[in-house]
Amino acid sequence: MQLKQALTEAVARLTANNVPSPRMNAELLLMFTLGCDRAYLYAHTERDLTADETSRYQSTLSERARGVPAQYITGHQEFWGMDLIVTPAVLIPRPETEHVIETVLELADEERRVGQGCPSNIIRIIDVGTGSGCIALALARELPQAEIHAIDASTAALEIARVNAARHQLEGHIHFHEADLLTGFEENSFDFIVSNPPYVGESEVDEVQLEVRKFEPHSAVFAGPTGVEVIARLIPQARASLRPGGWLVMEISGTIAEDVKRLLRNWKDVVVRADLQSIPRVVQARNPVA
Ligand SMILES: C[S@@+](CC[C@H](N)C(=O)[O-])C[C@H]1O[C@@H](n2cnc3c(N)ncnc32)[C@H](O)[C@@H]1O
């Protein structure tokens, strides 16, 4: 079968199975099967697929048609310009999480300019719930002088985060820990506590995309009945672990923004930033013990 016919049939199959953006998915999976880029697909529309290529392409389409996210089929997702390995053990990094990185970089820059950084000038940062390692890796890349720690409660997620760190030559720069949030971490020691914690409530389960519910790790997405349960445990721990004047930066959603602001009522300089869709997405707050 020729490449263009394979693509046309794939688009029809994905459309029939209600897969969003069927052409984009059909092309992505064909690029993955052939190990080529989009330019190659467009330049070789009459190339015949081998029997092996056809069978591998059909099996990726079957997976996608039953709802498996394309990133779990290809094993890759881009974040902050880095190609990351993803498996069903980790949440697929989302573009909106890049706002967390932007916020930390802005605040770190401001601290440097006004001279409020830590006395040793080595910023200590911890990423709580690192998953694929996307936040820790992006910060390690942008802040080569910082001391970066990353924790997760999931052994399987930490394995993927370590693989990603090694792929980007950052393994010597990030200290990985298996832990329940900040339990057991030193008090008064971090300049930044950064997290994209689970923040969806079990009560919102029907509003969550079926693909997310079925295929992404439950413990990465859902926090408990209301969605603030993990954040409510993290905030007092963060207050103890931050140095005076240190920053907590967390990804949140519009649903929990008001609850999170209430939980941070005794902190300083609390600001909620919106994402490109004007949805409250990142909260920043300063440890008031200054
Ligand atoms: C929303 S995912 C974020 C993953 C990654 N940081 C990202 O932005 O794509 C939340 C992560 O927190 C981890 N997690 C959930 N509960 C935790 C806990 N009590 N202690 C440590 N990590 C936890 C999950 O395993 C998951 O990897």
The ligand as an ORCA input file, in Angstrom:
! r2SCAN-3c Opt
* xyz 0 1
  C       0.474     16.078     38.213
  S       1.809     14.923     38.280
  C       3.138     16.026     37.836
  C       4.277     15.344     37.147
  C       5.300     16.328     36.556
  N       5.879     17.150     37.582
  C       4.648     17.202     35.504
  O       4.498     18.418     35.734
  O       4.280     16.689     34.434
  C       1.962     14.722     40.026
  C       3.111     13.818     40.485
  O       3.074     13.811     41.929
  C       3.350     12.497     42.388
  N       2.759     12.376     43.724
  C       1.451     12.192     44.038
  N       1.296     12.148     45.382
  C       2.535     12.299     45.919
  C       3.029     12.320     47.249
  N       2.221     12.194     48.300
  N       4.353     12.487     47.433
  C       5.203     12.622     46.365
  N       4.772     12.593     45.087
  C       3.471     12.439     44.856
  C       2.754     11.579     41.343
  O       3.356     10.308     41.384
  C       3.020     12.355     40.062
  O       4.252     11.967     39.475
*
